[in-house]
Amino acid sequence: MRLGEWIRHFKPFSIYIHVVFFIGDIKFDIPSLRNLFPKLHRIDINCLKNEPNERDILNAQNLLRAFLSNVQNVGLFRVPLRENFSLQHIAMANLKHLEVDYRSKMDFVDICSWNVESCMISTFSDQMSIRDLNRFFKLWIKGLNPMLKELSIYWPTEIIPDWNVLLKGLNSIETEADGEEEDDEDDEERGAKKYIIKNVRGSNAIIKVMHADGDCGVVKFVLKN
């Protein structure tokens, strides 16, 4: 069967459909492809090129415009984006989960306007600003970004980050528990520390920080009931 026939064959079944697109290797008309698919659970878009051209950027934008309104879980891996259709536009689409492999410096203050429940960010920029992340948590404490339930951030660094800068002014309380018992042993080996913060809405969250494997900074935010 052709691709369209295979897709129509699976339409009657209630199955998890996760589609992965590779920029630079798209052989189908995007609007026609969108019309073939039933409701998707997740799409991933990957860019295989170190230096994407204008056509690659246009393909990425066309894919996102075609599928973003009908999907709640999105993965973007080295996807080239521009100001006219940026990560900010994507993250305001009421997504349940957004996973981003980002090559540029992340503006964490922008995340306060995102409508995402769960977000995982891997940035390869060595310009990750702990102070910016501190400002983000201060804004969350003031009530911004009420939809956010989980946020994980990973970035390359051989130097142990100054977590005191991250926690400054948050009125955090160090804790041992985070509700994820299966991770406790691994956290202890990696020297993870956990802190409780509270916002004006009365919601509690745990911030977990660690310097993993000697070359990766990790910050995880989890909203608690």
N, C-alpha and C positions, 0 to 999 in steps of 0.2 A: 504494500500500500504506500501511497504518497504521504508526506508529512500531514497534510490536512486531513486525510482519511484516518490516520492514526489518532490524531487529536479528537476528531468526532467520535471515534470508537470508544475513547475513555470518558467522554462527556457524561454519560448516564451514571457513572460510578462516583461515589463520594470518596475521593482520594486526595491526598496532599500533593499538590502540584507545585514544584519548585523549578523555575526555568532559569538557566544561566546563559547570558549573552556574552560574546567576546567581541569587543570593538576591534575593527580591522578584519574581521572574518564573518561579516554578516552577508548572507547570500539571498535574503528574502526581503520583499517589500514590507516595511515595518507596519503600516496601517492594515494591510491584508493579514499579516501574521497576528496582529492584535485581535482581529475579528474571528480568527480561528480558535483562539484559546477560550476555554471556560474560565470561571473565576479562579485566579491564581492565589496561592498562599504566600509565595515569596518569589521575587526576582533578584538575581544578582547580575551586575554588569561589571565586566573585567576589561581592562585595557592592557593589551600585551606589549604595547610599544613604549619605549623609553621617551620618544619624542613624537607624540601623536600630531597629526596634521589637522587642517581645518575640517576635512571630511569626517575624520574620526570624532571630532568634537560635535559636529552636527549629528552624526549617528547616535552618539550618547544622549544628546538632548532629545532627539526624536523618540528614542526608546523610552526615556523617562516620561515625556509628555504623553506617549501612547498608553503606558501601563500604570503610571503612578496613581491615577484616580481610582484604580480598581484593585489595588494590592495594599496590604498593611505591613508587610515585612520586606525590607529592601537592603541589599548589600551592594556597596560601591567600592571597587578595588582599583585604585590608581586611575579612576575615571577623570578625564579632563573636563573641567567645568569653567564657565565664564560668568561674568557679572549678570548677564541677561537671564541666565538660568543657573543659579548657584546652589551650593549646599544649603544655604539659608532658605531658598524657595522649596527645596525638597523636604527639609526637616519640618516645615510648617504644614505638611499635608496630613496631619493626624495619623501618624504611623504608630503601630504597636512596637516595632523593632527596627532600628537602623544600625547597620554595621558599616563602618567607614575605614578604609585604608587610605589615609590622607597624606599627600606628599609635601604640603605647604604648612606654614605656621597656622595653628588653629586659634581662632578668636573665641575664647570661652565665654565672653560676655554675650556673644550672639546666641549661644546655646539657651540662654534664658528665655528667648522667644520661640524656641522650638516646641512643637506639639508632638513629642515622642515619649512613649512610655518607657522604653528600654533602648539604651544606646551603647554601642561599643566602638571606641575610636582608637585606631592605631595610627600614630603619626610618626613619620620618619624624619621629621625636622628636629634638629638638635637645639632649636630655639624655643622649646616648650617653656612657657612662663608659669612658674608656681604662683607668682603674684596674681596673674590673671585668673588662675584656678581658684585662688583664695577669694577674689572678687565675685566669681560665679557663686560660690557657696554662701557668701554674704547676701547676695541677691536672692538666693533660694530661701535663706532664713527670713528675709523680708516678705516672702510670699510669692515670688516669681516662680515660673515653671511648675505649676501645681500638678501637671500630668506626669512628671518624671518619677519613675519608680526605681530604675536602675541605670547607673552610668559607670562604664569601665573605660579607663584611659591607659594606654601603653605608649611609651616613647623610649628611644635609645639614649642611654646615658651611662657612662662608666663611673660617674661621680654620684655618690649617694645624695639625693635631694635633701634640702633643708626643710624637713616637715614642719618645723616651727613657723616658717614663713607661710606655709599652706594653712596652718591652723590658727594663725594670729587673728584675734577678734571674733572667733566663732563660738566662744564659750563652750568648747567641747569637753567631754568627760571621757577619759580612757576607760575601755571596757575589755573584757575577755571574750564575751559571747557575741556571735553574729547570726545565730540560727542556722548555720551551715556546718554541722558537726563533721561531715566528711572532709571538709577543707582544713580543719583545725590543725592537724598534724603537719600538713604541707605548709600552712601559714607559719607555724612555729619554726620550721626548718628555714624558712626564707626571712625570718625576722619581721613578720608582718605585725603592725600595730593597728588597733581599732579604736575609733572614737565615736561617741554619740553626739549629734547636734540636733537642735530642735528649732522649728520655724514658728512664725507668728500664728499659723493655722493650727498649732498644737501637734503637728506631725513630727515624729522622730525618724532619724536616719542614721545609719552607721557609715562612717568613712573608714575604709581600710587602705593602708599605705604600705608599700614594700619596695625594696630594691631587689628585683628578681634576677638570679643567675649572674649577678655582677655587671650586667650591661643593660638593664631595662628598668625604668621607673614605672610603677603601677599604682594607680589610685582607683578604688572602687567605691561607689556610692550606692547604698541599698536603703530604700524606704522601708520602715518597719511599721507594722500594724499597731 
